[in-house]
Amino acid sequence: MRKIEHIGIAVKNLEESNKLFELLFGVPPYKEEEVASEGVKTSFFMNGPNKIELLEATNPESPIAKFIEKKGEGIHHIAFDVENIVEEIERLKKNGFVVLNEMPKKGADNKLVAFLHPKGTNGVLVELCQEIAE
């Protein structure tokens, strides 16, 4: 894991939250997109070298909807940039971590992603991210 790629924040209303974070950071989101396979709409903000991802559920069965129902709005995950996501998944599995998806899948912001179960990471949902080569 090379660096924190972004911090994901679950929100009830992306439009209202975009306005709030635009006031907070002084810039609009640089990207908005929907990831239908995950049931979310996302937006990304840059804050210096750091990225913040806001996530709104698009259906009541999505992981974000379930998270908000259980815990309310707030930090949902921390994503780490990796050079080779397949190798990193194997390394982590060998070290006893539970990977929620054995094969990386396409996520937001042109990334391949995989998640570690929070029960093995002190309650923090960890996302692995690898830039998709163009």
C-alpha positions in Angstrom: 0.0 0.0 0.0 1.6 3.1 -1.2 -0.6 5.9 0.1 -4.1 6.8 1.2 -6.0 7.1 -2.1 -9.1 8.6 -0.7 -11.5 8.7 2.3 -15.1 7.7 1.5 -17.9 9.4 3.3 -21.5 8.0 3.2 -24.1 10.7 2.8 -27.9 10.7 2.5 -28.1 13.4 -0.2 -25.2 13.9 -2.6 -26.4 17.2 -4.0 -26.7 18.8 -0.5 -23.4 17.2 0.6 -21.7 18.5 -2.5 -22.8 22.0 -1.6 -21.5 21.6 2.0 -18.1 20.2 0.9 -17.8 22.8 -1.8 -18.1 25.5 1.0 -15.7 23.5 3.2 -13.0 23.1 0.6 -13.6 26.2 -1.6 -13.8 24.1 -4.8 -16.5 22.0 -6.5 -16.2 18.3 -7.0 -13.9 17.4 -9.9 -16.0 14.3 -10.8 -19.4 12.8 -10.3 -20.4 9.3 -11.4 -22.7 6.4 -10.7 -21.5 2.9 -10.0 -24.6 0.9 -10.7 -23.0 -2.4 -9.7 -22.5 -1.0 -6.2 -25.8 1.0 -6.0 -24.1 4.4 -5.4 -23.6 7.8 -6.9 -20.3 9.4 -6.0 -18.5 12.7 -6.2 -14.8 13.4 -5.6 -13.2 16.5 -4.1 -9.5 17.4 -4.1 -8.2 18.9 -0.9 -4.5 19.6 -1.4 -3.0 16.2 -2.3 -5.9 14.4 -0.7 -9.2 13.1 -2.2 -12.6 12.8 -0.5 -15.3 10.6 -2.0 -18.9 11.2 -1.1 -21.2 8.2 -1.6 -25.0 8.3 -1.8 -27.1 5.1 -2.1 -29.2 4.7 -5.3 -31.2 1.8 -3.9 -32.2 0.6 -0.4 -30.2 -2.6 -0.8 -26.8 -0.9 -1.5 -24.0 -1.2 1.0 -24.2 2.6 1.6 -27.9 2.5 2.4 -27.3 -0.3 4.9 -24.4 1.6 6.4 -26.4 4.8 6.9 -29.3 2.9 8.3 -27.0 1.2 10.9 -24.5 4.0 11.6 -25.7 7.2 10.0 -23.8 9.5 7.8 -20.0 9.5 8.2 -16.7 8.0 7.3 -17.4 4.7 5.4 -14.0 3.6 4.3 -10.3 4.4 3.8 -8.9 3.5 0.4 -5.2 2.8 -0.3 -3.4 3.0 -3.6 -1.7 -0.2 -4.6 0.5 -1.0 -7.6 -0.8 -4.5 -8.2 -4.2 -5.2 -6.7 -4.2 -8.9 -7.5 -0.8 -9.5 -5.8 -2.0 -7.3 -2.8 -5.2 -9.4 -2.4 -3.1 -12.6 -2.3 -0.6 -11.1 0.1 -3.3 -9.9 2.5 -5.2 -13.3 2.3 -1.9 -15.1 3.2 -1.7 -12.8 6.2 -5.1 -13.8 7.4 -7.2 -10.8 6.2 -10.7 -11.5 4.9 -11.2 -10.1 1.4 -14.8 -9.3 0.5 -14.3 -9.7 -3.2 -11.6 -12.2 -4.3 -11.3 -10.6 -7.7 -11.0 -6.8 -8.2 -13.9 -5.1 -9.8 -14.4 -1.8 -11.5 -15.0 1.0 -9.1 -15.4 4.8 -9.4 -12.7 7.2 -10.6 -11.1 4.8 -13.1 -10.0 2.3 -10.4 -10.0 -1.5 -9.9 -11.1 -2.1 -6.3 -11.3 -4.7 -3.6 -12.4 -4.5 0.0 -11.2 -6.0 3.3 -13.7 -7.1 5.9 -13.8 -4.5 8.7 -13.9 -7.2 11.4 -10.2 -7.9 10.6 -9.1 -4.3 10.5 -10.3 -2.9 13.8 -13.7 -1.9 12.4 -12.4 0.0 9.4 -13.6 -0.9 5.9 -10.4 -0.9 3.8 -10.5 -0.4 0.1 -7.6 -1.3 -2.2 -7.4 0.8 -5.4 -5.4 0.4 -8.6 -5.5 2.8 -11.4 -6.9 1.2 -14.6 -4.3 1.5 -17.4 -5.7 3.2 -20.4 
